Amino acid sequence: MIARSGICWNAALYTNWMNTDNCTKMKMQIPISDENSEEIKHATLRHHLYLDCMDTHDLIALDETQRKTIVDSILQTHKIPFHDSKIFIMINEICLEYQRVMCLFAWQKLIDINPNFCQRILPFNEKHQAISINKTIHEINKIKTGIENFQITKRNVHRNILYVVPEVYDAMSRVIESCETIINMSLFGINHGKSLKLNEFEEQQLQTSATLMKYLKQQWIERIVQSVRMCLRDIGKGCFNLNQKTSYIYDVIKLKRFMELKVLIMQSALSTLIKNSTSRYLLMLISPMSNIGNIESDFKWGSNLTSSHFAPLGNVIFQIELTMNEESACYTTNLSQFIERILHLLDDAIIQCHQIRPAQVFLLSKLKFPPELCLSTIGLLDENIVDAKHKLTVVYNQSIILLEAYAKEYNQYHELYNLNVEEYIHLLNTDEFDIVQMREEIAFQLAAMEEVLNNLPEFILIGPFKVIVSPLRKFLADKRRNLATCILDKLTQQIRARLDSFLADYANIEMRLQKRPRDIEELIELREYMECVPLNVEELNNAVRKIELEVEVLDLFLWNMPDEDFQIKWRAFAYPLRIEEQLYANYHHPYFLD
């Protein structure tokens, strides 16, 4: 038994009765009260039994034409193929139900003529009006509400309440379902660990926003339009006629209220979408700076350029490259653009959300709407948006102070960055440098190169930024290496020039010794020259020995001489022996012996 408003309901009463025509199984849900429940229940069962057992011989029955009309109507309405046997069973059930209704009308007529007729079959009293014989079979399950003028009240409620027909409720449910799908979407792309340049970050966010806006303006609206049209198309003319042509009628019927409620639901979904997207966007951008406190504008980084006390706890977002110009160290991207573009992306996404047309523009195609009519959601001056933009501005100003302080420490390398290598080498050529000074200069440049490689990192993490230093680090180190290389190359050229000069002197001595005298005067002159050759060769040999010290400097710095220079060096070392052999040959020549 199930209690409901002081009345108990039998969950199910199944009774099999044999009547004159067939055996039917009847399921009845009979309202009964606690008092005299058994008596009322039995009387009601006797009432239905009497109806089933009445003689139907003189009652009107369905003829063949009516049966055919019913079958054709069912088949055309549902458009589902039925087996002939099932159609036969169905039409027989319809005929039996029709005969039973005719019996009920005949029974009601007898009761109206003689109220005291068969009171035992269906008693009537004040307490059990729910089963009064004056009520039709469809009113047996109705509950007494106690409302006066119920039908008038019902009509007034139907006139004012929006959800009168189930199709309207179904349509609104589908609208809400479509709106719930966009709440968890995002207007911005979420960073997943890879740092991006500002332009790349901006392109990613614009693409994400454009993709979602395309979905909202097309698929989302089309889905809502299709759902509402599918639900309301069969209602026909009236308060929910989608083919309404007259605007002043549309303004006073329920359809406008339905559309306005739908617009409010869609705008609420868009507002939630913007708030959730803004929260995710804000969290993504400021979470790497959670360990950055209040930074003063005169903050100084210090001498340690390889480690950072402001490394993010999560993933970095932006990638920025440190470089130098003619004035000082700087970044490839203007730091002020980060705040401008971050805020512009937020503003642009919100503005685009105000460009979505409402669904009634597409649903009510026969009505005219203003071309600028769009859904209205939270704007740029909303408290949440203003607060988010303020937080982004404050936090990124702190990060910019850190970046500028870090860049200032690189000004110590500014002179090296602007140093012209060609002018520096030209200065070396004009000034007289001995081998010791050149060795010290080479050692200084190589040590400075190592200092650059050791003291400058390839990258460093500062808040949401990954500062790329490797190009500048490589440039400065390469410049130091290039300076050392130029000095070594200059020394090599000097050695080659001096060796060429010494070889030319050796060659001249050798050619003079190989020249044959034609007369006694030339012979005497050659003899005198040969007496001076050992002294000249010794002087040249000493000069070549000094060049050997310079070559050792090249070897000290692992500098490889060209093969040709290497061969010339050994020729210079071998020339004294050749000249000595030539002298020996000349002294033992016959014209000297004679």
PECORUR-V45638 format. One record per pair of residues at least 24 apart in sequence whose C-alpha atoms are under 10 Angstrom apart, sorted by the first residue. I is the first residue (numbers start at 1). J is the second residue. Records with the same first field share a line. If there is no record, write none. Layout:
# PECORUR-V45638
I->J + J
This chain:
# PECORUR-V45638
3->33
4->31 + 143
5->143 + 144 + 145
6->32 + 33 + 34
7->31 + 32 + 33 + 34 + 143
8->32 + 33 + 34 + 37
9->33 + 141
10->41
13->45
15->45 + 49
16->49
17->48 + 49 + 52 + 53
18->49 + 52 + 53
19->49 + 50 + 51 + 52 + 53 + 54 + 55
20->52 + 53 + 54 + 55 + 56
21->52 + 53 + 54 + 55 + 56 + 96
22->52 + 53 + 96
23->52
24->52 + 93 + 96
28->141
29->140 + 141
30->130 + 131 + 140 + 141
31->128 + 130 + 131 + 140 + 141 + 142 + 143
32->128 + 130 + 131
33->127 + 128 + 130
35->127 + 128
36->127 + 128
37->128
39->120 + 122 + 123
40->120 + 121 + 122 + 123 + 124 + 128 + 131
41->122 + 131
42->120 + 121 + 122
43->119 + 120 + 121 + 122 + 123 + 131
44->120 + 121 + 122 + 123 + 131 + 133
45->121 + 122
46->120 + 121 + 122
47->104 + 107 + 118 + 120 + 121 + 122 + 123 + 133
48->100 + 104 + 121 + 122
49->121
50->103 + 104 + 107 + 121
51->99 + 100 + 101 + 102 + 103 + 104 + 105 + 106 + 107
52->96 + 99 + 100 + 103 + 104
53->100 + 103
54->99 + 100 + 103 + 104 + 106 + 107
55->99 + 103
56->99 + 100 + 102 + 103
57->99
59->99 + 100 + 102 + 103 + 106
60->98 + 99 + 102 + 103
61->95 + 96 + 98 + 99 + 102
62->91 + 94 + 95 + 96 + 98 + 99
63->95
67->91 + 92 + 94 + 95
70->94
101->137
104->136 + 137
105->136
107->133
108->133 + 134 + 135 + 136
159->239 + 253 + 254
160->253 + 254
161->254
162->239 + 240 + 254 + 255 + 257 + 258 + 261
163->254 + 258
165->232 + 235 + 240
166->231 + 232
167->228 + 230 + 231 + 232 + 233 + 234 + 235 + 240
168->228 + 231 + 232 + 235 + 240 + 255 + 258
169->231
170->227 + 228 + 230 + 231 + 232
171->224 + 225 + 226 + 227 + 228 + 229 + 230 + 231 + 232 + 258 + 262
172->224 + 227 + 228 + 231 + 258 + 259 + 261 + 262 + 265
173->227 + 228
174->223 + 224 + 226 + 227 + 228 + 231
175->220 + 221 + 223 + 224 + 225 + 227 + 228 + 262 + 263 + 265 + 266
176->224 + 262 + 265 + 266 + 269
177->224
178->220 + 221 + 223 + 224 + 227 + 266 + 269
179->220 + 221 + 224 + 262 + 265 + 266 + 267 + 268 + 269 + 270 + 273
180->265 + 266 + 269 + 270 + 272 + 273
181->220 + 269 + 273
182->212 + 215 + 216 + 220 + 266 + 269 + 270 + 272 + 273
183->268 + 269 + 270 + 271 + 272 + 273 + 274 + 275 + 276 + 277
184->269 + 272 + 273 + 276 + 277
185->212 + 272 + 273 + 274 + 276 + 277
186->212 + 273 + 274 + 275 + 276 + 277 + 278 + 279 + 280 + 281
187->211 + 212 + 213 + 273 + 274 + 276 + 277 + 278 + 280 + 281 + 345 + 346 + 349 + 350 + 353
188->212 + 274 + 277 + 278 + 280 + 281 + 345 + 346 + 349
189->277 + 280 + 281 + 284
190->277 + 280 + 281 + 283 + 284 + 285 + 317
191->281 + 284 + 285 + 315 + 316 + 317 + 318
192->284 + 315 + 316 + 317
193->314 + 315 + 316 + 317
194->315 + 316 + 317 + 318 + 319
195->315 + 316 + 317 + 318 + 319 + 320 + 464 + 465 + 466
196->316 + 317 + 318 + 319 + 320 + 465 + 466
197->317 + 318 + 319 + 320 + 321 + 333 + 465 + 466
198->317 + 318 + 319 + 320 + 333 + 334 + 335 + 337 + 338 + 341 + 342
199->318 + 333 + 338 + 341
200->318 + 319
201->317 + 318 + 319 + 341 + 342
202->338 + 341 + 342 + 344 + 345
205->342 + 345 + 346 + 349
206->345 + 348 + 349
208->349
209->345 + 346 + 348 + 349 + 350 + 352 + 353
210->349 + 352
212->349 + 353
213->349 + 352 + 353 + 355 + 356
214->356
216->270 + 353 + 356 + 357
217->353 + 355 + 356 + 357 + 358 + 359
218->356 + 357
220->359
221->266 + 356 + 357 + 358 + 359 + 360 + 362
222->359 + 362 + 363
223->359
224->262 + 266 + 358 + 359 + 360 + 363
225->358 + 359 + 360 + 361 + 362 + 363 + 364
226->359 + 362 + 363
228->359 + 360 + 363
229->363 + 364
241->364
242->360 + 363 + 364 + 365 + 366 + 367
243->363 + 364 + 365 + 366 + 367
244->364 + 365 + 366 + 367
245->364 + 365 + 366 + 367 + 368
246->366 + 367 + 368
247->366 + 367 + 368 + 369
250->364 + 367
255->360
256->360
258->360
259->358 + 359 + 360 + 363 + 364
260->358 + 360
262->358 + 359 + 360
263->357 + 358 + 359 + 360 + 374 + 375 + 376
264->375 + 376 + 377
266->358 + 359 + 375 + 376 + 377
267->353 + 354 + 356 + 358 + 374 + 375 + 376 + 377 + 378
268->375 + 376 + 377 + 378
269->377
270->350 + 353 + 354 + 356 + 375 + 376 + 377 + 378
271->350 + 353 + 376 + 377 + 378 + 379
272->377 + 378
273->353 + 377
274->346 + 349 + 350 + 353 + 377 + 378 + 379 + 384 + 385
275->350 + 378 + 384 + 385
277->346 + 349
278->346 + 349 + 350 + 384 + 385 + 388 + 389
279->384 + 385 + 388
281->342 + 346 + 388
282->346 + 388 + 389 + 391 + 392
283->388 + 392
284->314 + 315 + 316 + 317 + 464
285->315 + 316 + 317 + 318 + 342 + 392 + 395 + 396 + 463 + 464
286->312 + 317 + 391 + 392 + 395 + 396 + 463 + 464
287->312 + 313 + 314 + 315 + 316 + 463 + 464
288->312 + 313 + 314 + 315 + 316 + 317 + 462 + 463 + 464 + 465
289->313 + 314 + 316 + 395 + 396 + 398 + 399 + 462 + 463 + 464 + 465
290->314 + 395 + 463 + 464
291->463
292->395 + 398 + 399 + 402 + 462 + 463
293->395 + 398
294->394 + 395 + 398
295->395 + 397 + 398 + 399 + 400 + 401 + 402
296->398 + 401 + 402
297->397 + 398 + 400 + 401 + 402 + 404 + 405
298->401 + 402 + 405
299->401 + 402 + 404 + 405 + 406
300->401 + 402 + 404 + 405 + 406 + 408 + 409
301->401 + 402 + 403 + 404 + 405 + 406 + 407 + 408 + 409
302->405 + 406 + 408 + 409
303->406 + 409 + 410 + 455
304->406 + 409 + 455 + 456
305->406 + 407 + 409 + 410 + 454 + 455 + 456 + 457 + 459 + 460
306->454 + 455 + 456 + 457 + 458 + 459 + 460 + 461
307->456 + 457 + 459 + 460 + 461 + 462
308->406 + 460 + 461 + 462 + 463
309->461 + 462 + 463
310->399 + 402 + 460 + 461 + 462 + 463 + 464
311->460 + 461 + 462 + 463 + 464 + 465 + 466
312->461 + 462 + 463 + 464 + 465 + 466
313->463 + 464
314->463 + 464
315->461 + 463 + 464 + 465 + 466
316->461 + 462 + 463 + 464 + 465 + 466
317->463 + 464 + 465 + 466
318->461 + 463 + 464 + 465 + 466 + 467
319->459 + 461 + 464 + 465 + 466 + 467 + 468
320->403 + 459 + 465 + 466 + 467 + 468 + 469
321->459 + 465 + 466 + 467 + 468 + 469 + 470 + 471 + 472
322->403 + 406 + 407 + 410 + 459 + 467 + 468 + 469 + 470 + 471 + 472 + 473
323->407 + 410 + 417 + 468 + 469 + 470 + 471 + 472 + 473 + 475
324->407 + 410 + 411 + 413 + 414 + 417 + 418 + 472
325->414 + 417 + 418
326->414 + 415 + 417 + 418
327->411 + 414 + 415 + 418
328->407 + 408 + 410 + 411 + 412 + 413 + 414 + 415 + 417 + 418
329->404 + 406 + 407 + 408 + 409 + 410 + 411 + 412 + 413 + 414 + 417 + 472
330->403 + 404 + 406 + 407 + 408 + 410 + 411
331->403 + 404 + 407 + 467 + 468 + 469
335->396 + 397 + 399 + 400 + 401 + 403 + 404
336->396 + 397 + 400
338->393 + 396 + 397 + 400
339->389 + 392 + 393 + 394 + 395 + 396 + 397 + 400
340->393
342->389 + 392 + 393 + 396
343->388 + 389 + 390 + 392 + 393
344->389
346->380 + 385 + 388 + 389
347->379 + 380 + 385 + 389
348->380
350->377 + 378 + 379 + 380 + 385
351->377 + 378 + 379 + 380
353->377 + 378 + 379
354->378 + 379
395->463
396->463 + 464
398->463
399->462 + 463 + 464 + 465
400->462 + 463 + 465
402->462 + 463
403->462 + 463 + 465 + 467
406->462 + 467
410->456 + 472
413->452 + 476
414->476
416->475 + 476 + 477 + 479 + 480
417->472 + 475 + 476 + 479 + 480
419->479
420->479 + 483
421->479 + 480 + 482 + 483 + 486
422->483 + 486
424->483 + 486 + 487
425->483 + 486 + 487 + 490
428->486 + 487 + 490
429->487 + 490 + 494
434->550
435->491 + 546 + 547 + 549 + 550 + 553
436->550 + 553
438->484 + 487 + 488 + 490 + 491 + 550 + 553
439->484 + 487 + 488 + 491 + 550 + 553 + 554 + 556 + 557
441->483 + 484 + 487 + 488
442->480 + 481 + 483 + 484 + 485 + 486 + 487 + 488 + 553 + 554 + 557
443->484 + 556 + 557
444->480 + 484
445->477 + 479 + 480 + 481 + 482 + 483 + 484 + 485 + 487
446->477 + 480 + 481 + 482 + 483 + 484 + 485 + 557
447->480 + 481 + 484
448->476 + 477 + 480 + 481
449->473 + 474 + 476 + 477 + 478 + 479 + 480 + 481 + 482 + 483 + 484
450->477 + 480 + 481
451->477
452->476 + 477 + 478 + 480
453->477 + 478
484->557
485->557 + 559
488->553 + 554 + 557 + 559 + 560 + 561
489->554 + 559 + 561
491->550 + 551 + 553 + 554
492->550 + 551 + 554 + 559 + 560 + 561 + 562 + 565
493->561 + 565
494->547 + 550
495->544 + 547 + 548 + 550 + 551 + 565 + 569
496->547 + 561 + 562 + 564 + 565 + 566 + 568 + 569
497->565
498->543 + 544 + 547 + 569
499->543 + 544 + 547 + 565 + 568 + 569 + 570 + 571 + 572 + 573
500->565 + 568 + 569 + 572
501->540 + 572
502->537 + 540 + 541 + 543 + 544 + 569 + 572 + 575
503->540 + 544 + 568 + 569 + 571 + 572 + 573 + 575
504->572
505->536 + 537 + 540
506->536 + 537 + 540 + 541 + 571 + 572 + 575 + 576 + 578 + 579
507->575 + 579
509->533 + 536 + 537 + 579 + 582
510->575 + 576 + 578 + 579 + 580 + 582 + 583
511->579 + 582
513->579 + 582 + 583 + 585 + 586
514->579 + 582 + 583 + 585 + 586
515->586
516->586 + 591
517->591
520->591
523->591 + 592
524->592
526->586
527->586 + 587 + 592
530->583 + 586 + 587
531->583
533->579 + 580 + 583
534->576 + 579 + 580 + 583
537->575 + 576 + 577 + 579 + 580
538->576
540->572 + 573 + 575 + 576
541->572 + 573 + 574 + 575 + 576
544->569 + 570 + 572 + 573
545->572 + 573
548->573
